[in-house]
């Protein structure tokens, strides 16, 4: 009988330990588990194609005898097929040239001089879904008297149009 009591007592102690462990796990806030989740999103849409076309004029050459030249170019928001820009675009013009006191560069839009800071203009806007063509003229003047060189200057002047889509 004594052996039965000891076995029964051991079972009770074991059962109490198991119950105590389960209670500790529930009350401690820890959870032992694993969860997996997967989300699948499908969407369809199209990206608006920006249209910014720069039409260039013909090359000009300046010398000591022909010391002035005009270069015409335009920026437009439609192509030759008539496709018009679907988004508003802002752009600015940058004129790349070597710094030389003998050469002066003026940028004109509608015969009004456009102010430039470090040869970069302010930003202009090309409206969406409306045909727009901005005409520009660059007046370049070469003054041989201001030149430190005894020869004519051989220099290329480049025009860059930087465009960016505006936020809707």
C-alpha positions, 0 to 999 in steps of 0.5 A, a space after each residue: 500500500 505504501 508503494 501505491 501511495 508513493 506512485 500516486 503521489 509521484 503522479 500528482 506531483 508530475 501532473 501539478 508540474 505540467 499544469 504549472 508549466 502550462 499556466 506559466 506559458 499562458 500567463 507569461 504572454 509568450 506564444 509558441 506558434 508560427 504564422 505565414 501570410 501571403 498577399 498577392 495584388 494584381 493591377 493593370 494600368 498604363 504609363 503615360 508617355 512623355 513627349 518633349 521634342 526639341 527642334 534644332 536650327 542649322 549650325 552657325 559659325 562666327 568669326 572676327 568678320 561675321 561676329 554675330 549669329 542667331 540660332 533658333 530652336 523650339 521645344 514642343 509637347 507633340 511629335 510629328 504624328 500629332 501625339 500630344 503629351 499626356 502629362 504636364 512637363 516642366 523643363 529648363 534650358 542649359 547652355 554649355 559653353 566655355 567661359 570667355 569674355 569675347 563671347 556673349 550669349 542671350 536667350 530670347 523667347 518671343 523677343 524677350 530676353 530670358 534671365 539665366 543663372 550660370 547659363 541655366 534658365 528658370 523652369 517652363 511648363 508644357 501643358 498636357 493635352 494641349 499643343 504647345 510649341 515654345 520658340 527660342 532664339 540664341 543671340 551669340 556675339 563675338 567681340 575679337 577686341 575682348 579676346 586674349 587670343 590672337 586667333 579666332 576662338 574655336 568653340 562649340 556651344 551646346 544646348 541641353 533641355 532638361 525635362 521632368 514630369 510634374 506631380 499630378 
